[in-house]
Amino acid sequence: MKTTLKYSTWESLPDTLTAMHISQFLGISRRRVYELFQIPVDKGGIPHFRIGASKRVEKEDFRQWVTQLKKRNRKIIS
């Protein structure tokens, strides 16, 4: 029986993230993560880099992206 890791805390995430890590952490589909990769960073997309055809995200960049999203959402609600 194969056990799937769930990434639900910052500490459980590795230093370099894949779309799978991000999708599990945020509770969204991998497809949606790839859509967010297509959006320019200045328009709200996830900052990432390529290794061949693969896309990766530094954990600290991802943490900053989430923090910025939360700040932006608070301004909208206020």
WOWO-V203333 format. One record per residue. N is the residue number from 0. RES is the residue in one small letter. OMEGA is omega in radians with two decimals (* if undefined). D_CENTER is the distance of its C-alpha to the mean C-alpha in whole Angstrom. Layout:
N:RES:OMEGA:D_CENTER
N:RES:OMEGA:D_CENTER
//
This chain:
0:m:-3.10:28
1:k:3.11:24
2:t:3.11:22
3:t:3.08:18
4:l:3.04:16
5:k:3.13:14
6:y:-3.06:11
7:s:3.09:12
8:t:3.11:13
9:w:-3.10:11
10:e:-3.11:14
11:s:-3.12:14
12:l:3.04:11
13:p:-3.11:12
14:d:3.09:12
15:t:-2.99:11
16:l:3.01:8
17:t:3.08:8
18:a:3.13:7
19:m:3.11:9
20:h:-3.09:8
21:i:-3.12:4
22:s:3.11:7
23:q:-3.12:9
24:f:-3.10:8
25:l:-3.11:7
26:g:3.10:10
27:i:-3.12:10
28:s:3.04:11
29:r:3.11:10
30:r:3.12:12
31:r:3.09:10
32:v:3.12:7
33:y:3.04:10
34:e:3.10:11
35:l:3.05:8
36:f:-3.11:9
37:q:-3.13:12
38:i:3.08:13
39:p:-3.09:14
40:v:-3.12:12
41:d:3.09:15
42:k:3.08:15
43:g:3.12:11
44:g:3.14:9
45:i:3.08:6
46:p:-3.09:8
47:h:3.04:9
48:f:-3.09:12
49:r:2.93:14
50:i:-3.01:17
51:g:3.12:19
52:a:-3.11:17
53:s:3.07:14
54:k:-3.12:11
55:r:-3.13:9
56:v:3.04:7
57:e:-3.09:9
58:k:-3.12:8
59:e:3.06:10
60:d:3.12:9
61:f:3.13:5
62:r:3.12:8
63:q:3.12:10
64:w:3.13:8
65:v:3.13:8
66:t:3.12:11
67:q:3.10:12
68:l:-3.14:11
69:k:3.12:13
70:k:-3.14:16
71:r:-3.14:16
72:n:3.10:17
73:r:3.12:19
74:k:3.14:21
75:i:-3.10:21
76:i:-3.08:23
77:s:*:25
//
